[in-house]
């Protein structure tokens, strides 16, 4: 088996099998079919990445088709936003299409279905039809109108189309089987009467096709080879196939390729909600300023917050394609944007909570323009000049009058290095009536070779520009806000998700433009918001330099470590020993070793496992053992953090199959709450 075959995900395996069985590569065609009833969110990026990624892999066309069958909830604004977001992510579609393009064709096929006694007009109320539907364990009962004549059904259906009936008076249903164990097959609706203006067809139609009828037939009309959708549509596959097979008999001469529906696990993200209906509620109730509020998980919101297309595409790649539902920790998304901006964002200095420092032995009126490196990760980024003067601002948190030996910032009598400048020593302070420090009096030394432990960012008071800085945090305080049956997700809104303050910035960024991204040194990554105006900059905080939500290691493990230090050292040694030859063991012995490692995992401290994250590449067995133990701890409540994610990602990229398989299993964790 080649390396390329090993790397295939299960969808690619399906496609490769179809190609082997005779499907021509020229007939591969994919689509991304959003409903234009809201903005795309981070959950959609997985479906986008899968469909467009397959298009890139197989050099096959990918359509962007809007499934616009519900005019009551759809708007042109959403169409425009969806197109903008997909293009921003860097994907190109072959054709821009709409299900509404096929309304006449769908209507004509519905007429043929009626003529073949496979569809009928039902005149019951929705409540009556619901009662007749049955339950998952009990079959339904037939509608009293199920055996209407073909002639009556045709007349009524045409009357529905011509606007002769009120909304809800009649519907068209498929005639399948009211006792089918799959309740979706119990005579599903195909058309309903709806008097609503459609964003494209206007008032041409007053009957609209249901999603299940429209979706598959649109795939068929476009000759989509593989209809890929998320797992919630798996129960719909049987109905998808029933509609497809019946329509195929009508059009196989012109449309020879019947599409194949296959499902993948949707992307669920911790501390977020993925329901467009609930996101709309946040907008309508004023919790956020709009669909593109930087706290929203929408692509528009992420873009405005400062996320890059590359960071999102890297995130989707790391998440992978899975068959089972899982929740991805939002810290992995944050890790991806940190990684990307670390390489691309220029460094600047900004002080957000200032206290003035006066350098008493620096000449009044003097100023210098000092060299500062723009980005140590990018040699081509060059350097800039930053002004230095007698009065500067530093962060209040970077000074204490008295502090212990582990405080490496500025304190009375102590020295620190100013980034790109000199070393200063704090000698005295000035306080206001409330005893708060308002000034720190320091002296400076030109001996910059002197060794000091702390380095602070700063800005010159005289030269600083001011800007509004919006510090965003997670919108929800609970990692699964819509997963509580007895509570409304709105109860978990983080009241501190936005803090606005006035910041003081070095003058080099006075000409920054909307979308420009920077690292405010020692503070985090920020970008210029579109609320900025000439002379009035507004910055959004994209992400901090480290995960501020990471919890401390579980206390029970800490306590165990304190009580039984000898046992801990012994347990980690046993785990290392079990992993030493793990990858060379036969499968039966591997399973035995794995079970023993899983049993030992509860008796080892997380920090001992973390110490092995840097194990040499050639020691794959040790890393497998660490993954097995780590997985058990994550199952039992260990908080997933940036270091863990990086360790797992590195394991997935390894050449050792056993290690890669173990790392991939991390996607399917079920965490105890």
N, C-alpha and C positions, 0 to 999 in steps of 0.2 A: 504493500500500500504506500503510495507516494505521500510526501509531506503535505502536498496541496489537498489530497483527499482527507487526510487526518484533520485538517483545519476547517472542513466544511461544517456548517451548522445544519440542523435537521431540515430546514427548508431547502437549503442548497442540495442536500442529499436527495430530496424529493424531485427537484428539478433535474439533477443528474440522472436519476433513475428514469424519468420521463424521456430524457434525451436518448438514453440507452435503448429505451423501448420504442423508439421511432419518431418521437416528436422532433420536428426540425428546429434547429436553433433560430432560424429566421422567423419562426412562429412564436417565439417567446415575446410576451408583452405583459407589462405590469401596469398598475395604476395606484394612485393615492386618492381615495374618494371621500373628502371631508363633507360634512353637512355645514352649510353656511349659516349656522345659528349661534355663533360665538367665535371668540378668538382661539387660535391654536395654543395649546399649553405643552409643557415639557413632556407629558405623557404621549402626545402625538408624535414627538420627534423620533420615537422608536419605530413607529409605523412608517414614517417618512424615510428614515434611514434604511429600513429593510427594503422597501419598494425601490427607492432610488438607488440604493446600494446594489441591488440585484441588477438594475438597469446598467449600472456602470460595470459590474463584473462580467455580464454577458453581452455587453454592447447592445442592449435591447431597449426599445422605446418604453417610456413611462408616461402615462397620461395623468393629467390633473383633472379629475372629474368631480364636479360639485353635485352631490346628491340632494338636489333642491326640490323636495317633494312636499314640504310643509311651509307654505307662504306665510302662515301666521307667525312663524318664529324666525324667518330668514330675511336677511337684509344685504344690500349691495356693500355696505360697510364691511361686513364680515368676509365677503368674497375678496374685496380689495386687500384686507388685512392678511388673509390666508396666502394670497399670491405674494405679497410683500415678504411674509415670514419665510416661505419656502425658498424664494430667491435669495434672501439674506443668508440662509443656511448654506447656500452655494449649489443648490440643485437646479437642474433645468428639465422642464417637462417637454414631452413631444407635442402634445395637443392639449389645449384648454377646452374641456367639454363640460356639458351639463346634462343631468338626467332629464331636465325639461326639454332638451333637444329631441327626446325620444317619446314625448307624450302621445303623439299621434300613433307611432308604431306600437306602443304599449296598449293603446286603446284598441287598435286593430287586432292585436293578438288576443286581447280580452274578449272581443267579439267571437273570435274563432274558438276560444275556450268555452264560451256559452253554447255555441253551436254544437260542440262536442260533448255537451252535458258535463263539463268539468268546472263550471262556475254558474252561480245563480244569484239572483237579487233577493236579499232578505229584508223584510219590512218590520222586524221587531225592534224594540228599544235596546239600547246597549246593555241595560241591566238584565233584560231577559236573555240576551245572548251570553252574557257573562255567567248567569246561573246555569245555562245549558252546557257550558264548557266542561263541567265536571271538575275533578281534582286529579292530582298526579297519580293517585291510586285507584280512582274510579273513572270510568269512561263517561263521555258526555252524551247528550241526547240530541237527536236531529231537530233542526228547525222545522216548524210547520210549513215553511215556504221552500223547503229544500227540493221538493219535487215539482216545482212550477214548470210549466212547459217552456221549451226553448223559445217559442214565439213570445210568450209573456215576459220572459227574462230579457229578450232583446228589446222589446218595446219599453220596458221599465228602465233599462240601462241607458237607452238612447234618451229617454225623458230626463234621467239624471244629468246627462251631458248637456241637454238643452236648457237646463235650469227650471224645469217644471216642478221640482220638489224642494222642500225645505231641507236644511242641513239636519241630518240625523233621521230623516224619514225613510230612506232606503240606503243600503250598502250592497256592494258586490262582494260575494264570498267565493273562495275556491271550494269545490266539492271534492273533499279527500276522504277523511275517515274520522268520525266523531269518537271513535273508541281507540284511536291510536295512542300508545303510551306516551308519545311525545305530544304534549298539549298544543304545540305550535302547529301541528298537522291537523288539528280539529277545525276544519273549515275556516281557515284564516281569512281576514278581510283583504280584499284587493283594491277596492276604491271606496271613497266616501265623498259626500257632497260637502263642499266648503266654499263659501262666498268670501274670498279674500284675494286681494291684489297681489299677484306674483311679481317678484322683482325683475323678471325677464319676460314672462308671457303676458303680463298685465291681467286683463279680465277675460282672456281668450277661453279660459277653462274654469268651470265651477265644480268639476270633479277632479280629485287628485289621487294618484296611485299611492298605495302604502309602500313603506320602505322595503319590506321583504319581497314584494312583487317587482319593484323598480330596480333594486340593487343588482340582483343576479342577471336580470335581463339586460341591464345597461352593460354589465361585464360582457355578456354574450354579443351584444350589438358591436361592441368595440373589439371583439375577438381577443379579450384578455385570456392569457393562457393559465395564469395562476392568480386567483383572487385571495389575497392575504388579508386576514383580519384578526382582531384580538379574540381571546378565549371566550368572552361572553357570547360570541356568535356561534360557538360550536354547536349548541342545540338547534341553531337555525340551519345547519348544513343540510339536514334531511329535507327541509322545505325548499332550500336553495336548489337542491338537486331535482326535486319534483317539478318545480316551475321550469327549471332549465331543460329537463328532459322533454316536457310537453311542448315547449316553444321550439325546441330543436327539430321536432317533427314538422313544424311549419316553415322553417327557414334553413334547413341544413344544406340546401343547394347553394344559397348565397353566403351562409355563415357556417363553415364546416367545423370550426373548433369550439367545442363546449368547454367553458371555463371550469377550473377545479378550485374549490374553496379549501383553504387550509388555515389553521389558527395558531397563533403564538401568544405567549403570556404578555399581557399589557404591562406597561411601565407604571408602577406605583412608587411614589416618593414619600419618604417620611416627612413629617411636619408640613404636609401640603394636602390639598384636595384637588382631585382631577375631574370633578363634575362641572361641566359648563353651566349647568343650572345653578349650582351653588356659587360658582365664581360670579355669575350674573347677579346673584343676590348680594354679594359683597359690593359690587359696583352700585346697584340700585339703592342699597341702604347707606351708602356713603362711607363704608368702612375703609375703602380705598378710593383713590381719585379717578380711577378708570381702569379699562382693561390693560393699559400699559403702565399701571402703577408699578414701580420697581419691586414692590413686595409680592406682586402676583406671580404665579408660576407660569404665566403665559409667555410665549416666545417674545412678544412685544415688550412685556415687563422685564424679562431677562436682558433683552437687548438694551433697554433704557437704563437698566441697572449697571451695565458695563460688561455683561457676558459677551464672549466672542463666538462666532460660528464654529471655529475650530474647537473651542472648549466643549461645546455641546456635542459636536460630532465625536470627539474623543470619549466623552461620557457615554454615549450610546454604544460605541465600540467596546468599551470596558464592561458595560452591563451585559452585552451579548444577547443572543436569541435563545429563549427558553420556552419549554412547553408548559411549565407550571407557574402559577401565580407567585410572586414574591414582592417584597417591599425593599426598595433600594434606599440606603441611608443617604440623606441629602448631603452629608459630609463628603460623599464621593463626588458629587457635582461641584461642590466648593473646592475640593482638591484639584479637579480638572481646570477650573478657572485660575486658581493660584499658579498651577504649573504653567499654564499658557501665558499669563500676564508676567510671571517672573522672567520669562524669556523676552517678552516684547514691550513691556511698559517701562518708560523712562522714569528714573527716580527723581523726586523733587522733595523739598522740605516744606512742611506746613505745620503750624502750631494751632491746635484746636481749642485748647484750654490754657490760655497764656498767663504767665507771670513774667514781669520785666526783670531783666538782669542788666545791671550797670557795671561796666568794666572800668573801674576807677583809675587804673593806670594806663588806659588807652587814650590817646590824645583826643580832646573834644574837636569835632568838626572833621576828623580824619575818616576816610572810608577806603576800603580795599575791595577789589573784585577778584575773588579767589576761584581757582579751577575746581570743578566738580565733575565727577564721572557720571554720565547719563545712565548707563546700564552695564554693570559688571558682567552680565550674561551675554552681552552683544557688543563685540569689539567695534562694529560699524556704527554704533550709536553715538560715538564721539563724546564730547564734553561741553560744559556750559560755564558761564561765569556767574557766581553768586556774590552779592554785596555783603560786606562785613563792616560793622560800625561799633561805636562805644555802647550803644543800647541795643539789646536783642531780646527776643521772646523765647522762652522755653516752656515746656508743658509743666503745669503745676505739679503733676504727679512725679515729675523727675527731680523734685527737691524735697528734702526733709531737714529740719533744723538738727535733729538728732536721729541717728539710725545705726543699726548694727553693722557688723562686718560684711554681711551678705547683701547689703544695699549698695549697689555699684553705681548709683546715679549721684547727683550732687547733694552734698550735705555740708554743714558748717565745718570748715577746716579740711574738707575733702577736695579732691581734684577729679575732674572729668575732661575728656576730650570733646571738643565741639566738632562735629562732622565737617570734614573738608577745611577745618580752620585750626584754632589754637587750643591749648590746654588752659583751663581756668580753675581757680580755687575760690570757694565761697568764704567770705570773711565776716559778713554782717547782713542783717535784714532790716527792712522797714515794714512796720505793721500799721494797719488802720485801727479805728476805734473798736472793731470787733476782734482784734488780735489776729487778723488774717494777714499773711505776708503779701505785701504789694510790690516790694522791690527786694532783689538780692544783690548785694554789693560784692563784686568779685575782683580779682586781679588776674591778669593773663600772663602766660609764659610763651615765648617764641621757641622754646626748646620742645619741638613736637616729637622728638625721638624718645622722650621720656616715656616710661611704661606706666600707663594707667588702665584700669579695668573697664571703666564706663565710657560710652560714647553717646552723646546726645545730639538730636536734631535741633535746629534753631532757625529763626529768621531775624533779619535786621529790622528793628522798629521803623527806622527812617524809610526803608525801601519796601516794606511789606505791602502787598495788596490784600484787600479783604474779599472774601467770597462766602456765600451761603453754602454750608456743608450739611447734607442730609445723611445722617447715619442710620442705615436700615438694618433691621434684624429680622429674624424669622417671624412670619405673620401669625403663626400658631405656637402655643406653648406645649401642646400635646403632639406626640409623634404620629398619632393616628386620629386626628380631630373629628373625622366623620365616621368613626368606627365604634361609637358608643350608642347603643340602642335607646338608652334612657336619657340622652343628653343631646342638645342641639350643638352642631359644630361651632356655632357662633360663640358658645360659652368659653371656647378655648382661644379666643383672639388674644394675642399678646399686646397689652396696652402700651408697651414700650418698643413697639416695632419700628417707630420712627422718632428720632431725636434730631432737631434742627439747631444748629449753632453757627455763629460767625467765626470763620477761621482766618488766620493770617498766613499768607503764602509768599514764597519767594517770587520776585517779579518776572522770572523767566517764563512763567506760564500765563502772563497777562493776555497773551493773544491766543490762548487755547480755544479750540472750536468744539462745537457739539459733537460728542462721541469720542473725543480724545481721552485716552486712558493713561493714568499715572500711578506709580507707587508713591504714596506719601510715606516717606521713610519712617520705619518703626511703628506705623499706624495701620497700614492696609492699602488696598487698591481702590482707586476712585476714578470716576469718569465725569466728563462735562455733560450736564443734563440739558435737554432741549428747552428748558425754561430760561436758560441763560440769555442775556441780552448784552449788547456792546457796553463794556464797562461794568457789568454786573454778572459775574460768573456764579453758577450754581453747580455744585459737585454732588454726585451720589456715591455713597460707599458701596462698592461692589462686594467685597469680602475682606475679612481681616487677614493678617499674615499667618494666623493660626486659628484652629477651631476653638472658639471661645465657649462652645456648648459642650465640649468634651467633658464627661464626668470623671470624677476620681475613680480609681480602681475600687472594685467592690470591697466594702469594709470586712465582710466575713473572711475574705482571702487575706486581707492585711492582718487581721487578728490572728489567723492561723499561722501566718508567717512569723509573727512576733512570738507566739507561744511555742512553735515547733521549728525553729530555724534549721536544725539538723535534718529533720524529716524532709523539709523542702529541698534541700540540696540533694538528698538521696533520690527523691522522686524525679527531679529534673534530669538527674544522671541516668536513671532507669529509662526515661522517655528517650533520651539521646541514644542510649544503647539499643533500644528497640528499633529506632529509626535507622541505625547505622547500616544495616544490610537489607532494609525493608524493600527497596526497589528490585532486589535480586531474588527475593523469596518467591516460591510458587504461590498461587492465589490462595490456597487453603491456609498456608502459614501466614500470609499477609493478613487475612481476615482475623486470625487468632491474635496477631500482634496489634492489629487495629483495635480490637476489643479491649486489650490490656491497656493501651494508651488512653482510650476513652474512659476507662475506669479510673486511671491515675489522674486524669485532667482536673478532677475536682480538688485534688490535694496539692496542686502546684500553683504558685502565684503568677499572675499575669506578667509582672515585670521580668520574671525569669524566662518566660516564653519570648517576650519582646527582645530580650538580650540575644536571642538566637535568630532574629530576623535578618541579621547580616551574615549568616552562615555562608561559606563559600559555595559558589555555583555547583562545583563538582560533588558536594555533599547533599545530593537531592534527597536521600533517605531521611536525613535529619530534618530537612525542611518539610517533608511529608508528615513526619511525626509531630512537628510544631503545628501544622495546619489541622491535623486531626484533634489535637488537644485544644487548640484555639476554637475550633468549631463547637466543641462541647461547652466551652465557657461562654461563647456567644449565645448558644441555645438557652443557657441558664442565666442570662441577664447581663453579661459583660457588655459594656457600651462599645459599639464599633467606632473606631477613631481613624484619623488620617494615616497613622503608621500601619495599622492593620490593613487598611485598603491598599496602601502602597505595597505591602508584603504580598497580598493576594494577587494584585495586578502583575507584579514581577513573576510570581509563580505561574500565572496563566501564560506568560510569554516564554517560559522555559521549554527546552527541547525534550525533557523527560515526560513521557506520557502519563506515568502514574502521578507525578506531581501536578501536571496540568488538570488531570481528571479530578483530583482532590480539591484543587482550587476552584474549579467550575462548580463543584457541589455547594460552594458557599452562596451561590445565587438562590439556593432553594431552602435556606434556613427558615425554620419556624421558631421564632423567639418567644420564650415564656415571658408573660407579663406579670 
